Amino acid sequence: MDFQLKTLTLSRAATEKADALIVLAADGAIAGQEPLTKLLADARKAGDLPDKAGKVLSLYKPLVGAPRTVVLASSGDGKAGGVRSAVMAALGAVKSAKPARVAIVFAQAADEAGVRAAVLAASDACYVYLTTTSKAEANPVRNVLLGVDDAGALKAAFGEAVATAGGIEFAKEWGNRPANHCTPTILAQAARGLARQAKVKCEVLEHKDVVKLGMGAFAGVAQGSSEPLRFIVLNYQGAAKSEAPVVLVGKGITFDTGGVSLKPAAEMDEMKFDMCGAASVLGVFHALGELQPACNVVGLIPACENMNDGKAIKPGDVLKSMSGQTIEVLNTDAEGRLILCDALTYAKRFSPAAVIDIATLTGACVIALGGVRSGLFSSDDALANALQEAGEASMDRCWRMPLDDDYAEGLKSNFADMANIAGRAAGAVTAAKFLQKFTADFSWAHLDIAGTAWKSGAAKGSTGRPVGLLLTYLLNSAAGAQGAEKASVRKKASRKSRSAA
């Protein structure tokens, strides 16, 4: 889908060539005597357009020269959340008209947050998965024009939003693919495709490489499947080589049966989504390639299936991780942490500024936070705060959970350095405590996206989260680094000036 940004008044928007026109109206008065403004004022006065965000009024040919379908949509207080609700509802209202080109105009002055919300909402509302269906094109919308009061001032925010939308859609695409269309090998091919972008490189390690590295936990999970594992290493270099990278580690279980600790049959099809952490890393790199920000990012994806054959690991087996620590496998369905722990150890070689792992890790996190916020665990307050701020700014929210040492008591084992589970109580926390045992050498955060990575029921499908959160964090970090560098240069220049005097 193609996005465009244009300076538009309501009077000009009414004559814009489009199949449908959506007018976003926030609370408060709107000045002007042009027909579209008066139409909006009359609808409000009559009570046909309530102020609550997401309320819409659909009209057919209401004005001469205007698009045949006009939707007036209330964005409430006009903030990002209200804009998102308005755009989603309005695009739902015009769906039956099958518009190819939609114009979305802000009735009042737009800000950066509103523009981002409008773009991301439009992308989300128009996304349709088609890869393994016979449908040629289920969604007709090909072009979305965003009309604002000052396009020049909002160009940068618009560009970031469009790139983020592309990254989220890429993550959705790979998250939604069935397991036979998204094996570890196919996922690695998708990663290699991203290396066609400027500043992005990709390396793929195979079974023999993983064994040579001593990744016994990762290899152990993969040994029950006929599909070979892949360890994907992506590298985006947008800053000087001397600048420490942020490392993103995405869980890539392309299908999870639970292994010998077999999952119930109901909804097991949704275990194709168990690689959504990996998909989010791919989505971030897709957006980085578009935006080319001044930062360095490494993506690590341990990809394999968790299957159940005669070679599969069994409860009671002991695996040796790359770190040298041994793990007693008490439950083979707690496999995500086993592949992540070796990837976290591998991350150390990059001397990272921070390491963030992203994983559909525990059902316990779904019970704790539902599908609204991702679970955030971190050993670094500054990193946790930065991720929370990025989540709020991107509307891809997370919630910080505890990491008290007492929670690790249940991970003790009589036969290894640790067990891979610690019982039902606080399952999301004990899983994070397990991962923390492999992160002593760097700043680390863990995002448990088991509740936010996909939706079930009639809306079943990948959400693309937390691409928005991660990308916002990376862009904020890059902006902060650039600001600090400029301040340092100014400080040195000032010292030289004083010295010369």
ChimeraX attribute file (.defattr): number of C-alpha atoms within 10 A of each C-alpha:
attribute: neighborCount
match mode: 1-to-1
recipient: residues
	/A:1	15
	/A:2	11
	/A:3	17
	/A:4	14
	/A:5	21
	/A:6	17
	/A:7	15
	/A:8	20
	/A:9	18
	/A:10	21
	/A:11	15
	/A:12	13
	/A:13	24
	/A:14	24
	/A:15	14
	/A:16	19
	/A:17	14
	/A:18	21
	/A:19	19
	/A:20	27
	/A:21	30
	/A:22	29
	/A:23	30
	/A:24	27
	/A:25	27
	/A:26	24
	/A:27	15
	/A:28	11
	/A:29	10
	/A:30	14
	/A:31	11
	/A:32	12
	/A:33	11
	/A:34	13
	/A:35	15
	/A:36	22
	/A:37	18
	/A:38	14
	/A:39	15
	/A:40	19
	/A:41	18
	/A:42	13
	/A:43	15
	/A:44	15
	/A:45	11
	/A:46	9
	/A:47	10
	/A:48	14
	/A:49	21
	/A:50	19
	/A:51	19
	/A:52	17
	/A:53	25
	/A:54	22
	/A:55	18
	/A:56	26
	/A:57	18
	/A:58	17
	/A:59	14
	/A:60	12
	/A:61	13
	/A:62	15
	/A:63	16
	/A:64	10
	/A:65	11
	/A:66	22
	/A:67	22
	/A:68	16
	/A:69	21
	/A:70	26
	/A:71	22
	/A:72	25
	/A:73	31
	/A:74	29
	/A:75	29
	/A:76	23
	/A:77	16
	/A:78	24
	/A:79	16
	/A:80	22
	/A:81	20
	/A:82	22
	/A:83	30
	/A:84	27
	/A:85	21
	/A:86	31
	/A:87	31
	/A:88	20
	/A:89	20
	/A:90	28
	/A:91	23
	/A:92	13
	/A:93	17
	/A:94	20
	/A:95	15
	/A:96	8
	/A:97	12
	/A:98	14
	/A:99	19
	/A:100	15
	/A:101	18
	/A:102	27
	/A:103	25
	/A:104	26
	/A:105	26
	/A:106	27
	/A:107	25
	/A:108	20
	/A:109	12
	/A:110	20
	/A:111	18
	/A:112	16
	/A:113	20
	/A:114	22
	/A:115	26
	/A:116	25
	/A:117	25
	/A:118	28
	/A:119	28
	/A:120	25
	/A:121	22
	/A:122	23
	/A:123	25
	/A:124	19
	/A:125	18
	/A:126	18
	/A:127	16
	/A:128	15
	/A:129	18
	/A:130	15
	/A:131	14
	/A:132	10
	/A:133	9
	/A:134	8
	/A:135	10
	/A:136	8
	/A:137	11
	/A:138	14
	/A:139	17
	/A:140	14
	/A:141	21
	/A:142	13
	/A:143	16
	/A:144	21
	/A:145	19
	/A:146	22
	/A:147	26
	/A:148	25
	/A:149	19
	/A:150	16
	/A:151	16
	/A:152	12
	/A:153	13
	/A:154	20
	/A:155	15
	/A:156	11
	/A:157	15
	/A:158	25
	/A:159	19
	/A:160	20
	/A:161	24
	/A:162	23
	/A:163	22
	/A:164	29
	/A:165	24
	/A:166	21
	/A:167	29
	/A:168	28
	/A:169	26
	/A:170	24
	/A:171	28
	/A:172	28
	/A:173	21
	/A:174	29
	/A:175	27
	/A:176	27
	/A:177	20
	/A:178	18
	/A:179	23
	/A:180	11
	/A:181	15
	/A:182	20
	/A:183	24
	/A:184	27
	/A:185	20
	/A:186	15
	/A:187	24
	/A:188	22
	/A:189	15
	/A:190	16
	/A:191	27
	/A:192	19
	/A:193	14
	/A:194	20
	/A:195	19
	/A:196	12
	/A:197	16
	/A:198	14
	/A:199	15
	/A:200	23
	/A:201	18
	/A:202	19
	/A:203	14
	/A:204	18
	/A:205	14
	/A:206	13
	/A:207	17
	/A:208	11
	/A:209	13
	/A:210	19
	/A:211	15
	/A:212	10
	/A:213	14
	/A:214	17
	/A:215	25
	/A:216	24
	/A:217	28
	/A:218	30
	/A:219	25
	/A:220	23
	/A:221	28
	/A:222	28
	/A:223	22
	/A:224	22
	/A:225	18
	/A:226	13
	/A:227	15
	/A:228	17
	/A:229	28
	/A:230	25
	/A:231	23
	/A:232	27
	/A:233	19
	/A:234	23
	/A:235	19
	/A:236	25
	/A:237	21
	/A:238	21
	/A:239	18
	/A:240	11
	/A:241	10
	/A:242	7
	/A:243	15
	/A:244	17
	/A:245	24
	/A:246	24
	/A:247	26
	/A:248	28
	/A:249	28
	/A:250	30
	/A:251	30
	/A:252	34
	/A:253	32
	/A:254	28
	/A:255	25
	/A:256	25
	/A:257	21
	/A:258	20
	/A:259	24
	/A:260	19
	/A:261	16
	/A:262	14
	/A:263	14
	/A:264	9
	/A:265	8
	/A:266	7
	/A:267	10
	/A:268	14
	/A:269	13
	/A:270	19
	/A:271	19
	/A:272	24
	/A:273	30
	/A:274	26
	/A:275	33
	/A:276	34
	/A:277	33
	/A:278	31
	/A:279	35
	/A:280	34
	/A:281	31
	/A:282	28
	/A:283	32
	/A:284	29
	/A:285	28
	/A:286	25
	/A:287	25
	/A:288	30
	/A:289	21
	/A:290	18
	/A:291	16
	/A:292	17
	/A:293	17
	/A:294	19
	/A:295	23
	/A:296	24
	/A:297	25
	/A:298	24
	/A:299	26
	/A:300	27
	/A:301	32
	/A:302	29
	/A:303	28
	/A:304	31
	/A:305	29
	/A:306	27
	/A:307	25
	/A:308	23
	/A:309	13
	/A:310	11
	/A:311	13
	/A:312	18
	/A:313	24
	/A:314	20
	/A:315	15
	/A:316	14
	/A:317	15
	/A:318	22
	/A:319	22
	/A:320	20
	/A:321	24
	/A:322	23
	/A:323	19
	/A:324	14
	/A:325	14
	/A:326	20
	/A:327	26
	/A:328	23
	/A:329	24
	/A:330	19
	/A:331	22
	/A:332	26
	/A:333	23
	/A:334	19
	/A:335	25
	/A:336	27
	/A:337	22
	/A:338	25
	/A:339	28
	/A:340	26
	/A:341	26
	/A:342	26
	/A:343	28
	/A:344	26
	/A:345	19
	/A:346	16
	/A:347	24
	/A:348	17
	/A:349	8
	/A:350	13
	/A:351	15
	/A:352	20
	/A:353	16
	/A:354	19
	/A:355	26
	/A:356	24
	/A:357	26
	/A:358	31
	/A:359	28
	/A:360	28
	/A:361	26
	/A:362	23
	/A:363	15
	/A:364	19
	/A:365	25
	/A:366	21
	/A:367	13
	/A:368	16
	/A:369	17
	/A:370	16
	/A:371	16
	/A:372	13
	/A:373	22
	/A:374	31
	/A:375	29
	/A:376	24
	/A:377	26
	/A:378	24
	/A:379	17
	/A:380	13
	/A:381	13
	/A:382	11
	/A:383	19
	/A:384	21
	/A:385	13
	/A:386	15
	/A:387	27
	/A:388	20
	/A:389	18
	/A:390	23
	/A:391	23
	/A:392	13
	/A:393	18
	/A:394	25
	/A:395	18
	/A:396	21
	/A:397	22
	/A:398	26
	/A:399	16
	/A:400	17
	/A:401	16
	/A:402	16
	/A:403	16
	/A:404	10
	/A:405	9
	/A:406	9
	/A:407	19
	/A:408	20
	/A:409	12
	/A:410	15
	/A:411	19
	/A:412	16
	/A:413	18
	/A:414	8
	/A:415	13
	/A:416	16
	/A:417	15
	/A:418	22
	/A:419	21
	/A:420	27
	/A:421	25
	/A:422	23
	/A:423	12
	/A:424	9
	/A:425	11
	/A:426	14
	/A:427	20
	/A:428	23
	/A:429	24
	/A:430	27
	/A:431	24
	/A:432	26
	/A:433	24
	/A:434	22
	/A:435	21
	/A:436	20
	/A:437	15
	/A:438	22
	/A:439	18
	/A:440	11
	/A:441	11
	/A:442	17
	/A:443	19
	/A:444	26
	/A:445	25
	/A:446	26
	/A:447	24
	/A:448	30
	/A:449	29
	/A:450	27
	/A:451	23
	/A:452	26
	/A:453	27
	/A:454	23
	/A:455	15
	/A:456	10
	/A:457	7
	/A:458	6
	/A:459	8
	/A:460	11
	/A:461	20
	/A:462	25
	/A:463	21
	/A:464	28
	/A:465	26
	/A:466	31
	/A:467	30
	/A:468	26
	/A:469	23
	/A:470	23
	/A:471	25
	/A:472	23
	/A:473	21
	/A:474	22
	/A:475	18
	/A:476	16
	/A:477	16
	/A:478	18
	/A:479	15
	/A:480	12
	/A:481	15
	/A:482	15
	/A:483	12
	/A:484	12
	/A:485	12
	/A:486	12
	/A:487	12
	/A:488	12
	/A:489	12
	/A:490	12
	/A:491	12
	/A:492	12
	/A:493	12
	/A:494	12
	/A:495	12
	/A:496	11
	/A:497	10
	/A:498	9
	/A:499	8
	/A:500	7
	/A:501	6
